[in-house]
Amino acid sequence: MPPQASHVDDGLETGLYDAVLLVSFGGPDGPDDVMPFLENVLRGRAVPRERMLEVAEHYHHFGGKSPINEQNRRLIAALQAELDSRGPRLPIYWGNRNWHPLLEDTMARMAADGVRRAIALVTSGFSCYSGCRQYRENIASACTAAGAAAPQIDKIRVFFNHPAFVATMAENLRVAIESLGPPGGRLPVLFTAHSIPISMAQSSRYEAQLEESSRLVAECAGVADWRLVFQSRSGPPTQPWLEPDVCDAIRELHAAGCERLAIVPIGFVSDHMEVLYDLDTEAADLCRQLGMRMARAATAGTAPGFVGMLRDLIAERHLQLSDRPAIGRLPASHDVCPDDCCPAPVGRPGGATPANSARPS
């Protein structure tokens, strides 16, 4: 068989970057990893031991293994194929905040490989301290540890209102709705995202971006009955977090006579632990107890449109393109975060009190 013709524009090979860096949260690969992983996540935080053990049980419920690592491997393979086909032909490195491959180890390998400048893709499409700035802090720390040979790392913009992300999630929502049977009767849609402390939300665009992304997806899918709710809160009861909780919203819908609903994990790009446990286990169990039918829409994962969007965002920065696709009422996010963007909570360097939480992934 003759070799496939290349679709790569030669100009793509002369842009700013010589590598891509996928940065993610990380997760345990087996039962023995669970407690060391959680100790990494919670290092420096005053989290009660019982809370750590409670979160550990979420992992043990699924054999002590988080799905996030395998999902990242699939995403890397899909994105590498897209880059090889359409360009720019850049190698992809992978580093995690809290578990192997750790970001510092990956940065050291990039430096040893002679990478000079890389574009970072983090597995979060919305702006807040934990979903954006903290990853940039992690990258900066890893660069410092790698020394003078460390590459310069730039981060792609958040993509909550990119038309390809909206289209991917709208298609996933349509599939979920169709699974609930023929049209007829009320079918509300709950868009869910990770709750964060209100103090953190007030210093970022997180809630506004989620609201807009949910609106765009609902509109694209032809849905008028929808609401943004939250999940996975883990702070003390005295600390206000974004509400309502998804399970409280389900109870409200049941009290209003609803017999079925669809849930869209808009704030998550893959089906990791918080989706599997908080939605597919807790929320699904609640719906069964209440006699309600629930369909959970898939996350973006490795959907071709989503992977193609990631490639386009890389190419957009690689070639410094002026065309930056975004739809809806909010503009495309900035490429370079200003100094006061998504400030750290109080208690962290330069910021206010950290969330007293254990965040699974």
Summary of the structure (lengths in Angstrom):
residues: 361
radius of gyration: 20.5
end to end distance: 43.2
largest distance: 66.4
contacts: 1203
relative contact order: 0.17
helix: 44%
strand: 14%
